[in-house]
Amino acid sequence: MIEFVEGTIVEKSPRGVVLQVGGVGIRLLCPLSVLESLPGVGGKGRLSTRLEIRGERPVLYGFLRPEEAETFDLLLSVPGVGPRLALSVLSFLSPEALRKAVEEEDLALLVSVPGVGKKTARRLLTELKERLGTARPLPPGWSEARAALLELGYTAEEVGAALLRLEGLPDGAGPEEVLRAALRVLASREGG
């Protein structure tokens, strides 16, 4: 699992950034808000990451703060929301602004995000109402279990949804306990 990438910025475009790490250029797709905060070409950058496999092609997404990466995962757990739309939401709303919009049921603010229509905005309000309290860094055991599930080939969307269903598990649960519980949830979804 790639938790972060740090290197010299060799390219910036509206869609993302290329960081040179050693002798390798790594492309990361980022929200516009992240791109605006990064220094120009030649500057140093460090981004928290999320890896998604689309078809047979891996895509790496970059975020300045772990809260942004966790909110990205949370958005992907909403049916019908893919990485492109999640990036659009995070381009215009910080995790804190999204939380406030959901708490206040601010449909107009969500609809103002490019790519979010009324139907999607309503779905975001409904699905995120109870979940947004989880858009914070995961406890250590949970983070390790999340990384293991991603290594097993599950998508961030599947993993995020499974972790959200582990309501009875304490934050202090060890990675093995969290992993076993999440695998049970994932198995029940595949079988159901």
GROMACS elastic network, one bead per residue, 0.5 to 0.9 nm:
[ bonds ]
;  ai    aj funct       b0    kb
    1    50     6  0.86270   500
    1    51     6  0.79101   500
    1   147     6  0.59600   500
    1   148     6  0.79348   500
    1   150     6  0.74060   500
    1   151     6  0.65487   500
    2     5     6  0.74571   500
    2    48     6  0.84922   500
    2    49     6  0.65415   500
    2    50     6  0.73400   500
    2    51     6  0.73777   500
    2    60     6  0.89264   500
    2   147     6  0.88052   500
    3    47     6  0.85698   500
    3    48     6  0.58509   500
    3    49     6  0.54303   500
    3    50     6  0.72355   500
    3   147     6  0.87644   500
    4    46     6  0.68487   500
    4    47     6  0.53615   500
    4    49     6  0.50828   500
    4    50     6  0.83813   500
    4    62     6  0.79858   500
    4    63     6  0.88524   500
    5    19     6  0.77932   500
    5    21     6  0.77180   500
    5    26     6  0.83222   500
    5    45     6  0.80374   500
    5    46     6  0.56025   500
    5    47     6  0.54219   500
    5    48     6  0.66636   500
    5    49     6  0.70706   500
    5    62     6  0.82117   500
    6    19     6  0.72003   500
    6    20     6  0.81644   500
    6    21     6  0.67036   500
    6    44     6  0.73656   500
    6    45     6  0.55964   500
    6    47     6  0.64654   500
    6    48     6  0.89196   500
    7    19     6  0.53055   500
    7    20     6  0.52773   500
    7    22     6  0.78006   500
    7    43     6  0.84631   500
    7    44     6  0.56221   500
    7    45     6  0.56342   500
    7    46     6  0.66057   500
    8    18     6  0.83357   500
    8    19     6  0.52861   500
    8    20     6  0.51327   500
    8    21     6  0.69305   500
    8    41     6  0.76921   500
    8    42     6  0.58431   500
    8    43     6  0.56647   500
    8    45     6  0.62081   500
    8    46     6  0.88840   500
    9    12     6  0.73658   500
    9    17     6  0.70333   500
    9    18     6  0.59607   500
    9    20     6  0.63579   500
    9    38     6  0.87640   500
    9    39     6  0.78670   500
    9    40     6  0.69965   500
    9    41     6  0.50025   500
    9    42     6  0.52867   500
    9    43     6  0.55647   500
    9    44     6  0.59496   500
    9    45     6  0.64617   500
   10    17     6  0.77055   500
   10    18     6  0.56904   500
   10    19     6  0.58473   500
   10    20     6  0.64374   500
   10    25     6  0.79916   500
   10    40     6  0.85270   500
   10    41     6  0.52181   500
   10    42     6  0.60594   500
   10    43     6  0.82589   500
   11    16     6  0.83258   500
   11    17     6  0.55497   500
   11    18     6  0.50373   500
   11    19     6  0.73075   500
   11    27     6  0.88001   500
   11    40     6  0.83391   500
   11    41     6  0.59606   500
   11    42     6  0.85967   500
   12    15     6  0.79988   500
   12    16     6  0.60527   500
   12    18     6  0.65960   500
   12    35     6  0.75367   500
   12    40     6  0.74572   500
   12    41     6  0.69066   500
   13    16     6  0.54142   500
   13    17     6  0.62806   500
   13    18     6  0.89034   500
   13    35     6  0.81439   500
   14    17     6  0.84048   500
   14    30     6  0.86189   500
   14    31     6  0.87993   500
   14    32     6  0.68888   500
   14    35     6  0.75740   500
   15    28     6  0.85243   500
   15    29     6  0.57872   500
   15    30     6  0.64202   500
   15    31     6  0.76359   500
   15    32     6  0.75322   500
   15    35     6  0.84397   500
   16    27     6  0.70445   500
   16    28     6  0.55467   500
   16    31     6  0.76694   500
   16    32     6  0.81190   500
   16    34     6  0.89347   500
   16    35     6  0.69008   500
   16    61     6  0.84751   500
   16    62     6  0.82395   500
   17    26     6  0.81677   500
   17    27     6  0.57415   500
   17    28     6  0.54675   500
   17    29     6  0.65933   500
   17    30     6  0.73039   500
   17    35     6  0.74608   500
   17    62     6  0.85789   500
   18    25     6  0.59961   500
   18    26     6  0.52730   500
   18    28     6  0.62554   500
   18    29     6  0.88511   500
   19    24     6  0.81148   500
   19    25     6  0.55112   500
   19    26     6  0.52422   500
   19    27     6  0.65485   500
   19    28     6  0.79178   500
   19    44     6  0.83713   500
   19    45     6  0.74249   500
   19    46     6  0.88290   500
   20    23     6  0.65266   500
   20    24     6  0.54970   500
   20    26     6  0.62867   500
   20    27     6  0.89420   500
   21    24     6  0.52996   500
   21    25     6  0.62724   500
   21    26     6  0.72244   500
   22    25     6  0.82020   500
   26    60     6  0.84099   500
   27    59     6  0.82676   500
   27    60     6  0.69822   500
   27    61     6  0.84391   500
   28    47     6  0.88468   500
   28    49     6  0.82016   500
   28    59     6  0.73836   500
   28    60     6  0.50144   500
   28    62     6  0.54625   500
   29    59     6  0.76965   500
   29    60     6  0.63546   500
   29    62     6  0.60011   500
   29    63     6  0.89366   500
   29    87     6  0.84035   500
   30    33     6  0.80849   500
   30    34     6  0.62063   500
   30    35     6  0.65881   500
   30    60     6  0.88811   500
   30    61     6  0.57448   500
   30    62     6  0.50794   500
   30    63     6  0.64184   500
   30    87     6  0.67792   500
   30    90     6  0.89405   500
   30    91     6  0.81655   500
   31    34     6  0.53886   500
   31    35     6  0.66112   500
   31    36     6  0.89080   500
   31    61     6  0.86907   500
   31    62     6  0.78996   500
   31    63     6  0.74758   500
   31    86     6  0.86754   500
   31    87     6  0.50485   500
   31    88     6  0.65285   500
   31    89     6  0.81572   500
   31    90     6  0.57634   500
   31    92     6  0.81461   500
   32    35     6  0.50336   500
   32    36     6  0.61625   500
   32    37     6  0.86675   500
   32    87     6  0.81000   500
   32    88     6  0.79347   500
   32    90     6  0.78650   500
   32    92     6  0.75943   500
   33    36     6  0.52429   500
   33    37     6  0.64265   500
   33    38     6  0.89633   500
   33    90     6  0.73757   500
   33    91     6  0.50052   500
   33    92     6  0.69729   500
   33    93     6  0.85216   500
   33    94     6  0.83766   500
   34    37     6  0.51624   500
   34    38     6  0.63576   500
   34    62     6  0.80317   500
   34    63     6  0.63121   500
   34    64     6  0.61860   500
   34    90     6  0.88958   500
   34    91     6  0.75367   500
   35    38     6  0.53226   500
   35    39     6  0.83238   500
   36    39     6  0.79823   500
   37    64     6  0.83796   500
   38    43     6  0.81426   500
   38    44     6  0.82729   500
   38    45     6  0.66248   500
   38    46     6  0.89611   500
   38    64     6  0.85726   500
   39    42     6  0.79544   500
   39    43     6  0.53528   500
   39    44     6  0.70004   500
   39    45     6  0.72901   500
   40    43     6  0.56368   500
   40    44     6  0.85447   500
   41    44     6  0.84602   500
   45    64     6  0.89264   500
   46    62     6  0.87482   500
   46    63     6  0.85623   500
   46    64     6  0.71638   500
   47    61     6  0.87407   500
   47    62     6  0.52544   500
   47    63     6  0.51344   500
   47    64     6  0.51311   500
   47    65     6  0.74892   500
   47    66     6  0.88490   500
   48    61     6  0.81959   500
   48    62     6  0.56109   500
   48    63     6  0.50474   500
   48    64     6  0.60860   500
   48    65     6  0.64727   500
   48    66     6  0.61271   500
   48    68     6  0.86205   500
   48    69     6  0.68383   500
   49    60     6  0.65493   500
   49    61     6  0.54123   500
   49    63     6  0.62442   500
   49    64     6  0.88863   500
   49    66     6  0.84946   500
   49    69     6  0.68561   500
   50    59     6  0.83602   500
   50    60     6  0.58061   500
   50    61     6  0.51585   500
   50    62     6  0.67446   500
   50    63     6  0.84904   500
   50    69     6  0.68690   500
   50    72     6  0.85791   500
   50    73     6  0.83458   500
   50   156     6  0.78473   500
   51    58     6  0.67821   500
   51    59     6  0.58064   500
   51    61     6  0.63579   500
   51   150     6  0.83868   500
   51   155     6  0.85377   500
   51   156     6  0.78212   500
   52    57     6  0.84550   500
   52    58     6  0.57780   500
   52    59     6  0.52686   500
   52    60     6  0.64475   500
   52    61     6  0.79507   500
   52    83     6  0.85180   500
   52   150     6  0.88665   500
   52   155     6  0.64340   500
   52   156     6  0.68490   500
   53    56     6  0.64415   500
   53    57     6  0.56858   500
   53    59     6  0.60780   500
   53    60     6  0.87153   500
   53   153     6  0.85982   500
   53   155     6  0.73181   500
   54    57     6  0.53274   500
   54    58     6  0.61433   500
   54    59     6  0.70566   500
   55    58     6  0.80813   500
   61    69     6  0.85156   500
   61    83     6  0.87776   500
   61    87     6  0.88121   500
   62    69     6  0.77300   500
   63    66     6  0.70885   500
   63    67     6  0.86141   500
   63    68     6  0.60171   500
   63    69     6  0.59619   500
   64    67     6  0.86219   500
   64    68     6  0.71489   500
   64    69     6  0.82918   500
   65    68     6  0.54153   500
   65    69     6  0.68522   500
   65    70     6  0.89699   500
   66    69     6  0.50731   500
   66    70     6  0.61931   500
   66    71     6  0.85667   500
   66   136     6  0.77956   500
   66   137     6  0.63443   500
   67    70     6  0.50665   500
   67    71     6  0.60588   500
   67    72     6  0.85011   500
   67    95     6  0.67765   500
   67   135     6  0.64268   500
   67   136     6  0.54524   500
   67   137     6  0.61081   500
   68    71     6  0.50544   500
   68    72     6  0.61045   500
   68    73     6  0.87166   500
   68    90     6  0.74126   500
   68    94     6  0.73904   500
   68    95     6  0.60929   500
   68   135     6  0.82632   500
   68   136     6  0.87201   500
   69    73     6  0.63945   500
   69    74     6  0.86808   500
   69   135     6  0.88082   500
   69   137     6  0.88171   500
   70    73     6  0.50791   500
   70    74     6  0.62298   500
   70    75     6  0.86889   500
   70    95     6  0.88961   500
   70   134     6  0.82762   500
   70   135     6  0.54821   500
   70   136     6  0.63547   500
   70   137     6  0.65847   500
   70   138     6  0.81066   500
   70   160     6  0.88208   500
   71    75     6  0.60763   500
   71    76     6  0.85325   500
   71    86     6  0.86188   500
   71    90     6  0.82243   500
   71    95     6  0.62131   500
   71   132     6  0.80669   500
   71   134     6  0.85217   500
   71   135     6  0.52197   500
   71   136     6  0.77112   500
   72    75     6  0.51454   500
   72    76     6  0.62731   500
   72    77     6  0.88257   500
   72    83     6  0.78360   500
   72    86     6  0.59347   500
   72    87     6  0.73095   500
   72    89     6  0.88687   500
   72    90     6  0.75173   500
   72    95     6  0.89159   500
   72   135     6  0.88000   500
   73    76     6  0.51033   500
   73    77     6  0.64716   500
   73    86     6  0.85357   500
   73   135     6  0.85160   500
   73   156     6  0.59744   500
   73   157     6  0.62444   500
   73   159     6  0.83954   500
   73   160     6  0.58427   500
   73   161     6  0.87283   500
   74    77     6  0.51946   500
   74    78     6  0.71277   500
   74    86     6  0.89820   500
   74   128     6  0.80176   500
   74   131     6  0.76888   500
   74   132     6  0.76893   500
   74   134     6  0.80795   500
   74   135     6  0.67757   500
   74   156     6  0.88279   500
   74   157     6  0.75890   500
   74   160     6  0.61771   500
   74   161     6  0.77660   500
   74   164     6  0.88532   500
   75    78     6  0.55225   500
   75    79     6  0.88124   500
   75    81     6  0.65652   500
   75    82     6  0.79541   500
   75    83     6  0.84005   500
   75    85     6  0.86023   500
   75    86     6  0.57998   500
   75    89     6  0.86714   500
   75   124     6  0.80123   500
   75   128     6  0.80483   500
   75   157     6  0.81067   500
   75   160     6  0.89482   500
   76    79     6  0.74773   500
   76    80     6  0.82144   500
   76    81     6  0.55160   500
   76    82     6  0.57231   500
   76    83     6  0.66564   500
   76    85     6  0.88046   500
   76    86     6  0.66757   500
   76   156     6  0.70927   500
   76   158     6  0.84014   500
   76   160     6  0.75861   500
   76   161     6  0.84837   500
   77    80     6  0.87367   500
   77    81     6  0.74436   500
   77    82     6  0.87606   500
   77   127     6  0.87400   500
   77   156     6  0.78831   500
   77   158     6  0.68296   500
   77   159     6  0.82376   500
   77   160     6  0.57823   500
   77   161     6  0.51946   500
   77   162     6  0.89323   500
   77   164     6  0.89627   500
   78    81     6  0.56510   500
   78    82     6  0.84887   500
   78   123     6  0.77274   500
   78   124     6  0.69175   500
   78   127     6  0.63052   500
   78   128     6  0.77375   500
   78   157     6  0.79415   500
   78   161     6  0.82001   500
   79    82     6  0.83612   500
   79   123     6  0.81796   500
   79   124     6  0.89836   500
   79   127     6  0.85586   500
   80   120     6  0.79382   500
   80   123     6  0.88645   500
   81    84     6  0.80530   500
   81    85     6  0.60168   500
   81    86     6  0.65696   500
   81   120     6  0.82398   500
   81   124     6  0.88306   500
   82    85     6  0.55787   500
   82    86     6  0.61685   500
   82    87     6  0.87044   500
   82   157     6  0.85198   500
   83    87     6  0.60527   500
   83    88     6  0.85488   500
   84    87     6  0.52238   500
   84    88     6  0.63054   500
   84    89     6  0.88396   500
   85    89     6  0.62516   500
   85    90     6  0.86631   500
   85   114     6  0.84123   500
   85   115     6  0.65159   500
   85   116     6  0.76084   500
   86    89     6  0.51721   500
   86    90     6  0.62933   500
   86    91     6  0.85352   500
   87    90     6  0.50858   500
   87    91     6  0.59261   500
   87    92     6  0.88126   500
   88    92     6  0.66600   500
   88    93     6  0.86001   500
   88   113     6  0.69548   500
   88   114     6  0.65972   500
   88   115     6  0.72386   500
   88   116     6  0.86201   500
   89    92     6  0.55664   500
   89    93     6  0.58413   500
   89    94     6  0.83088   500
   89    98     6  0.82544   500
   89   110     6  0.80882   500
   89   113     6  0.61639   500
   89   114     6  0.78055   500
   89   115     6  0.84996   500
   89   116     6  0.81218   500
   90    93     6  0.50305   500
   90    94     6  0.58697   500
   90    95     6  0.72264   500
   90    98     6  0.83634   500
   91    94     6  0.76381   500
   91   113     6  0.85806   500
   92   112     6  0.89507   500
   92   113     6  0.64828   500
   92   114     6  0.86077   500
   93    96     6  0.77143   500
   93    97     6  0.54565   500
   93    98     6  0.56956   500
   93   110     6  0.87965   500
   93   113     6  0.82226   500
   94    97     6  0.50482   500
   94    98     6  0.61249   500
   94    99     6  0.85087   500
   95    98     6  0.51256   500
   95    99     6  0.61377   500
   95   100     6  0.86590   500
   95   132     6  0.89926   500
   95   135     6  0.76288   500
   96    99     6  0.50917   500
   96   100     6  0.62424   500
   96   101     6  0.86419   500
   97   100     6  0.50613   500
   97   101     6  0.60834   500
   97   102     6  0.86060   500
   98   101     6  0.50221   500
   98   102     6  0.61768   500
   98   103     6  0.85523   500
   98   110     6  0.82196   500
   98   132     6  0.86694   500
   99   102     6  0.52163   500
   99   103     6  0.61096   500
   99   104     6  0.85790   500
   99   128     6  0.84213   500
   99   129     6  0.84966   500
   99   132     6  0.61864   500
   99   133     6  0.81940   500
   99   135     6  0.86653   500
  100   103     6  0.50221   500
  100   104     6  0.60131   500
  100   105     6  0.82051   500
  100   106     6  0.82343   500
  101   104     6  0.52196   500
  101   105     6  0.56991   500
  101   107     6  0.75841   500
  101   109     6  0.69603   500
  101   110     6  0.73323   500
  101   125     6  0.83130   500
  102   106     6  0.63773   500
  102   107     6  0.81987   500
  102   110     6  0.87083   500
  102   124     6  0.78240   500
  102   125     6  0.54038   500
  102   126     6  0.84412   500
  102   128     6  0.68879   500
  102   129     6  0.60072   500
  102   132     6  0.81663   500
  103   106     6  0.78701   500
  103   125     6  0.83082   500
  103   129     6  0.66813   500
  103   132     6  0.89015   500
  104   107     6  0.87317   500
  105   108     6  0.87980   500
  105   122     6  0.88285   500
  105   125     6  0.64243   500
  105   129     6  0.86143   500
  106   109     6  0.55540   500
  106   110     6  0.66938   500
  106   111     6  0.88979   500
  106   125     6  0.83668   500
  107   110     6  0.52420   500
  107   111     6  0.61465   500
  107   112     6  0.86833   500
  107   118     6  0.74354   500
  107   121     6  0.61508   500
  107   122     6  0.69314   500
  107   125     6  0.76965   500
  108   111     6  0.51262   500
  108   112     6  0.62762   500
  108   118     6  0.84416   500
  108   121     6  0.84933   500
  109   112     6  0.51515   500
  109   113     6  0.71004   500
  109   121     6  0.89103   500
  110   113     6  0.55747   500
  110   114     6  0.89334   500
  110   116     6  0.66986   500
  110   117     6  0.80986   500
  110   118     6  0.82128   500
  110   120     6  0.87521   500
  110   121     6  0.56234   500
  110   122     6  0.87341   500
  110   124     6  0.84588   500
  110   125     6  0.88030   500
  111   114     6  0.75229   500
  111   115     6  0.81235   500
  111   116     6  0.52603   500
  111   117     6  0.53598   500
  111   118     6  0.59567   500
  111   120     6  0.82550   500
  111   121     6  0.60145   500
  112   115     6  0.86154   500
  112   116     6  0.72185   500
  112   117     6  0.82877   500
  113   116     6  0.56112   500
  113   117     6  0.83302   500
  114   117     6  0.82226   500
  115   120     6  0.88281   500
  116   119     6  0.79669   500
  116   120     6  0.57271   500
  116   121     6  0.60681   500
  117   120     6  0.53647   500
  117   121     6  0.59970   500
  117   122     6  0.85956   500
  118   122     6  0.60657   500
  118   123     6  0.85345   500
  119   122     6  0.52489   500
  119   123     6  0.62914   500
  119   124     6  0.87210   500
  120   124     6  0.61087   500
  120   125     6  0.86085   500
  121   124     6  0.50404   500
  121   125     6  0.62171   500
  121   126     6  0.86246   500
  122   125     6  0.50774   500
  122   126     6  0.61400   500
  122   127     6  0.85327   500
  123   126     6  0.50947   500
  123   127     6  0.59017   500
  123   128     6  0.81782   500
  124   127     6  0.52595   500
  124   128     6  0.56244   500
  124   129     6  0.79541   500
  125   128     6  0.54747   500
  125   129     6  0.57219   500
  126   129     6  0.56043   500
  126   130     6  0.82702   500
  127   130     6  0.71980   500
  127   131     6  0.71245   500
  128   132     6  0.55029   500
  128   133     6  0.88344   500
  129   132     6  0.63134   500
  129   133     6  0.85796   500
  130   133     6  0.67706   500
  130   134     6  0.85616   500
  131   134     6  0.56563   500
  131   135     6  0.74753   500
  131   164     6  0.73245   500
  132   135     6  0.52664   500
  132   136     6  0.84762   500
  133   136     6  0.72642   500
  134   137     6  0.80507   500
  134   138     6  0.79931   500
  134   164     6  0.77478   500
  135   138     6  0.83470   500
  137   140     6  0.87786   500
  137   143     6  0.81993   500
  138   141     6  0.80068   500
  138   142     6  0.57684   500
  138   143     6  0.55054   500
  138   146     6  0.89986   500
  138   171     6  0.81679   500
  139   142     6  0.53373   500
  139   143     6  0.62016   500
  139   144     6  0.88265   500
  139   171     6  0.59271   500
  139   172     6  0.69747   500
  139   173     6  0.85642   500
  140   143     6  0.51274   500
  140   144     6  0.62954   500
  140   145     6  0.86729   500
  140   171     6  0.85609   500
  140   172     6  0.80064   500
  140   173     6  0.88534   500
  140   174     6  0.80570   500
  140   175     6  0.77468   500
  141   144     6  0.52527   500
  141   145     6  0.62574   500
  141   146     6  0.86310   500
  141   171     6  0.79323   500
  141   172     6  0.69843   500
  141   173     6  0.61436   500
  141   176     6  0.78490   500
  141   177     6  0.84886   500
  141   178     6  0.71149   500
  141   179     6  0.89224   500
  142   145     6  0.50602   500
  142   146     6  0.60611   500
  142   147     6  0.86313   500
  142   163     6  0.82025   500
  142   171     6  0.75559   500
  142   172     6  0.84270   500
  142   173     6  0.74241   500
  142   174     6  0.73023   500
  142   175     6  0.58073   500
  142   178     6  0.61716   500
  142   179     6  0.79541   500
  143   147     6  0.62047   500
  143   148     6  0.86334   500
  143   175     6  0.77290   500
  144   147     6  0.51319   500
  144   148     6  0.62350   500
  144   149     6  0.87181   500
  144   174     6  0.87884   500
  144   175     6  0.57299   500
  144   176     6  0.87735   500
  144   178     6  0.89036   500
  144   179     6  0.85102   500
  145   148     6  0.50318   500
  145   149     6  0.62006   500
  145   150     6  0.86691   500
  145   174     6  0.84921   500
  145   176     6  0.69771   500
  145   177     6  0.85287   500
  145   178     6  0.60691   500
  145   180     6  0.87731   500
  145   182     6  0.83221   500
  146   149     6  0.51841   500
  146   150     6  0.63052   500
  146   151     6  0.86564   500
  146   156     6  0.85548   500
  146   159     6  0.66299   500
  146   160     6  0.81413   500
  146   163     6  0.80018   500
  146   175     6  0.85894   500
  146   178     6  0.86130   500
  146   179     6  0.75901   500
  146   182     6  0.88833   500
  147   150     6  0.51660   500
  147   151     6  0.62001   500
  147   152     6  0.87124   500
  148   152     6  0.62691   500
  148   153     6  0.89345   500
  148   175     6  0.89596   500
  148   179     6  0.76623   500
  149   153     6  0.67185   500
  149   154     6  0.58920   500
  149   155     6  0.83075   500
  149   156     6  0.87944   500
  149   159     6  0.67276   500
  149   179     6  0.73694   500
  149   182     6  0.84148   500
  149   183     6  0.81275   500
  150   153     6  0.52435   500
  150   154     6  0.50489   500
  150   155     6  0.62251   500
  150   156     6  0.68043   500
  150   159     6  0.72503   500
  151   154     6  0.73330   500
  154   157     6  0.81267   500
  154   158     6  0.61602   500
  154   159     6  0.64244   500
  155   158     6  0.52074   500
  155   159     6  0.61983   500
  155   160     6  0.84712   500
  156   159     6  0.50555   500
  156   160     6  0.58271   500
  156   161     6  0.84127   500
  157   160     6  0.51982   500
  157   161     6  0.61546   500
  157   162     6  0.85833   500
  158   161     6  0.52657   500
  158   162     6  0.61489   500
  158   163     6  0.86744   500
  158   186     6  0.76358   500
  159   162     6  0.50819   500
  159   163     6  0.61004   500
  159   164     6  0.85425   500
  159   182     6  0.78142   500
  159   186     6  0.81213   500
  160   163     6  0.52594   500
  160   164     6  0.62049   500
  160   165     6  0.88386   500
  161   164     6  0.51866   500
  161   165     6  0.65694   500
  161   186     6  0.89527   500
  162   165     6  0.52573   500
  162   166     6  0.69302   500
  162   181     6  0.87952   500
  162   182     6  0.56307   500
  162   183     6  0.80802   500
  162   184     6  0.89767   500
  162   185     6  0.59379   500
  162   186     6  0.62796   500
  163   166     6  0.53913   500
  163   167     6  0.82817   500
  163   178     6  0.82309   500
  163   181     6  0.86810   500
  163   182     6  0.61778   500
  163   185     6  0.85417   500
  164   167     6  0.68525   500
  165   168     6  0.85916   500
  165   182     6  0.81605   500
  165   185     6  0.75140   500
  166   169     6  0.57303   500
  166   170     6  0.88735   500
  166   178     6  0.81108   500
  166   181     6  0.71494   500
  166   182     6  0.71049   500
  166   185     6  0.81965   500
  167   170     6  0.80395   500
  169   172     6  0.82663   500
  169   173     6  0.65946   500
  169   177     6  0.86070   500
  169   178     6  0.74940   500
  169   181     6  0.85127   500
  170   173     6  0.54421   500
  171   174     6  0.86473   500
  173   176     6  0.82619   500
  173   177     6  0.62641   500
  173   178     6  0.64110   500
  174   177     6  0.54005   500
  174   178     6  0.63193   500
  174   179     6  0.85767   500
  175   178     6  0.51185   500
  175   179     6  0.58732   500
  175   180     6  0.85054   500
  176   179     6  0.50266   500
  176   180     6  0.60833   500
  176   181     6  0.85757   500
  177   180     6  0.52711   500
  177   181     6  0.62365   500
  177   182     6  0.85832   500
  178   181     6  0.51974   500
  178   182     6  0.60175   500
  178   183     6  0.85041   500
  179   182     6  0.51319   500
  179   183     6  0.60324   500
  179   184     6  0.85979   500
  180   183     6  0.51732   500
  180   184     6  0.63120   500
  180   185     6  0.88206   500
  181   184     6  0.51528   500
  181   185     6  0.64362   500
  181   186     6  0.87710   500
  182   185     6  0.50386   500
  182   186     6  0.61452   500
  182   187     6  0.85158   500
  183   187     6  0.59335   500
  183   188     6  0.84833   500
  184   187     6  0.50811   500
  184   188     6  0.61494   500
  184   189     6  0.86823   500
  185   188     6  0.51982   500
  185   189     6  0.63592   500
  185   190     6  0.87875   500
  186   189     6  0.51564   500
  186   190     6  0.62698   500
  186   191     6  0.86357   500
  187   190     6  0.51078   500
  187   191     6  0.60583   500
  187   192     6  0.83684   500
  188   191     6  0.51234   500
  188   192     6  0.58024   500
  189   192     6  0.50731   500
